[in-house]
Amino acid sequence: MTVMCEILQVSTAGYYAWRDRPVSAGQERRDRLIAEIRVIHDTVRACYGSPRVHAELMARASPCCVNTVAKLMRTQGIAAKTARKFRHTTDSNHDLPVAANLLERAFDPATANTAWASDFTFIPTREGWLYLAAVEDLFSRRVVGWAMSDRMTSRLVVDALAMAVQFRLPKEGMLAHSDRGSPYASEHYRRLPASTGSNAA
């Protein structure tokens, strides 16, 4: 210890006085805040940044400054998880035939089962991306068919449309509108509307 004190150029008596000095009230409060911040951080699975952690502390009757919370989180290495990068779902860069846009933005049909809109999206999960395809009746704005898979294939969008057809039994001439992505331009998908007398749009 004497050698360390010599390197730091402090007296041995001064070191022991510092070591045995009681923790200040300010440090005790900071330690309590850090403990509460860690509890909140774990509870919300690291989804909150300092503003929302501060709001949660205030709601728990632990008044403090938002800047203090931000500083403590930074010095303790407590940070919100980085949001996943947005993934575009429409791949229109393909050579497959694309159906004409027969709907022409007429998104308010007068009756049910005359115009449906289809699309799919990616959902982040702990086990990877989940792919969800859905079909919406534009008259009622209700989802009438859906399908989920851990892979993005034409089967996904076909299964969603097949569910809608099975339960709604649309009449001939119904428009099945979708984007210009390759799953909807595939022969696998185009065969289903044609087999029911519907029009891919």
C-alpha positions in Angstrom: 0.0 0.0 0.0 2.9 2.3 0.8 4.3 1.8 -2.8 0.9 2.7 -4.3 0.6 5.8 -2.2 4.0 6.9 -3.3 3.1 6.3 -7.0 -0.1 8.3 -6.5 1.7 10.9 -4.5 -0.7 10.7 -1.6 0.0 10.1 2.1 -0.8 6.7 3.7 -2.8 8.5 6.4 -4.7 10.4 3.6 -5.5 7.1 1.8 -6.9 5.4 4.9 -8.9 8.5 5.7 -10.4 8.5 2.2 -11.1 4.7 2.4 -12.9 4.9 5.7 -14.8 8.0 4.9 -18.6 7.3 5.0 -20.4 7.4 1.7 -21.9 10.8 1.0 -25.7 11.3 0.8 -25.3 12.2 -2.9 -23.5 9.0 -3.7 -26.1 7.0 -1.8 -28.9 8.6 -3.8 -27.0 7.9 -7.1 -26.5 4.3 -6.1 -30.2 3.9 -5.3 -31.1 5.5 -8.7 -28.7 3.1 -10.5 -30.3 0.1 -8.8 -33.8 1.3 -9.7 -32.7 2.1 -13.3 -31.4 -1.5 -13.6 -34.7 -2.9 -12.4 -36.7 -0.9 -14.9 -34.2 -1.7 -17.7 -34.6 -5.5 -17.0 -38.4 -5.2 -16.6 -38.9 -3.6 -20.0 -36.3 -5.9 -21.6 -34.0 -3.0 -22.5 -36.6 -1.3 -24.6 -36.5 2.1 -22.8 -34.0 5.0 -23.3 -33.3 7.6 -20.6 -36.5 9.7 -21.2 -38.8 6.7 -20.7 -36.8 5.4 -17.8 -37.0 8.9 -16.2 -40.8 8.9 -16.7 -41.0 5.5 -15.1 -38.9 6.6 -12.1 -41.2 9.6 -11.6 -44.2 7.3 -11.8 -42.6 5.2 -9.0 -42.2 8.3 -6.8 -38.4 8.6 -7.4 -38.1 12.2 -8.5 -34.9 13.0 -10.4 -33.6 15.0 -13.4 -33.8 13.4 -16.8 -30.2 14.5 -17.5 -29.0 12.7 -14.4 -30.7 9.5 -15.5 -29.1 9.8 -19.0 -25.6 10.4 -17.4 -26.0 7.4 -15.0 -27.2 5.1 -17.8 -24.3 6.2 -19.9 -21.6 5.7 -17.2 -23.1 2.3 -16.2 -23.4 1.1 -19.8 -27.2 0.8 -19.6 -28.7 1.4 -23.0 -31.9 0.6 -25.0 -31.6 -2.0 -27.6 -31.1 -0.7 -31.1 -34.2 -0.9 -33.2 -34.1 -3.5 -36.0 -33.5 -2.1 -39.4 -36.7 -1.8 -41.5 -37.0 -4.4 -44.1 -38.7 -3.7 -47.4 -41.1 -6.5 -48.3 -41.8 -5.5 -51.9 -39.4 -6.8 -54.5 -40.5 -5.5 -57.8 -37.1 -6.1 -59.4 -38.2 -9.3 -61.2 -39.1 -10.5 -64.7 -42.4 -12.2 -63.7 -45.6 -10.9 -65.4 -47.4 -8.3 -63.3 -51.2 -8.0 -63.3 -52.8 -4.8 -64.5 -54.0 -2.5 -61.7 -57.8 -3.1 -62.2 -58.6 -1.6 -58.8 -57.3 1.8 -59.8 -57.3 3.1 -56.2 -61.1 2.4 -55.7 -60.5 1.4 -52.1 -64.2 1.8 -51.0 -66.3 -0.9 -52.8 -70.0 -0.8 -52.3 -70.4 -4.4 -51.2 -68.4 -7.1 -49.5 -66.2 -9.6 -51.3 -65.9 -7.5 -54.4 -62.3 -6.2 -53.8 -59.7 -7.6 -51.5 -56.2 -6.2 -50.8 -53.2 -8.5 -50.0 -49.8 -7.8 -48.5 -47.2 -9.4 -46.3 -44.7 -8.2 -43.7 -41.8 -9.3 -41.5 -42.2 -9.6 -37.7 -39.0 -9.8 -35.5 -39.1 -12.6 -32.9 -36.5 -14.0 -30.6 -36.1 -17.0 -33.0 -35.7 -14.9 -36.1 -38.1 -13.3 -38.6 -41.7 -14.4 -38.9 -43.4 -13.8 -42.2 -47.1 -12.8 -42.2 -49.4 -12.5 -45.2 -52.9 -11.1 -44.9 -55.9 -10.5 -47.1 -58.3 -7.6 -46.2 -61.8 -7.1 -47.5 -61.8 -3.4 -48.6 -65.5 -3.1 -47.9 -65.5 -4.1 -44.2 -61.8 -3.5 -43.6 -61.6 -6.9 -42.0 -58.8 -9.4 -42.4 -60.5 -12.4 -44.1 -57.4 -14.6 -44.7 -53.9 -14.9 -43.3 -50.9 -17.2 -43.1 -47.6 -17.3 -41.3 -44.3 -19.0 -41.9 -40.6 -18.9 -41.1 -39.8 -18.6 -44.8 -40.9 -16.2 -47.5 -42.3 -18.2 -50.4 -45.2 -18.0 -52.8 -46.9 -20.6 -50.6 -47.3 -18.0 -47.9 -49.4 -15.6 -49.9 -51.3 -18.4 -51.6 -52.3 -19.9 -48.3 -53.6 -16.5 -47.1 -55.7 -16.0 -50.2 -56.9 -19.6 -50.1 -58.2 -19.1 -46.5 -60.1 -16.0 -47.6 -61.6 -17.8 -50.6 -62.6 -20.8 -48.4 -64.4 -18.8 -45.8 -65.9 -16.0 -48.0 -66.7 -17.8 -51.3 -66.4 -14.7 -53.5 -68.4 -14.4 -56.6 -66.9 -14.4 -60.1 -65.2 -11.1 -60.9 -63.9 -10.3 -57.5 -60.7 -8.3 -57.6 -57.7 -9.6 -55.6 -55.4 -6.6 -55.4 -51.7 -6.9 -54.3 -48.4 -5.2 -54.7 -46.0 -6.0 -57.5 -43.8 -8.2 -55.4 -42.5 -11.5 -56.8 -44.7 -13.7 -54.5 -47.8 -12.2 -56.0 -46.5 -12.3 -59.6 -45.6 -16.0 -59.3 -47.5 -18.5 -61.4 -48.3 -20.3 -58.1 -50.2 -17.3 -56.8 -51.8 -16.3 -60.1 -53.4 -19.7 -60.6 -55.6 -19.4 -57.5 -57.6 -16.2 -58.5 -58.0 -17.6 -62.0 -59.4 -20.9 -60.6 -62.1 -19.1 -58.7 -63.1 -16.7 -61.4 -61.5 -13.8 -59.6 -59.1 -11.2 -61.1 -55.6 -10.6 -59.9 -55.2 -6.9 -59.7 
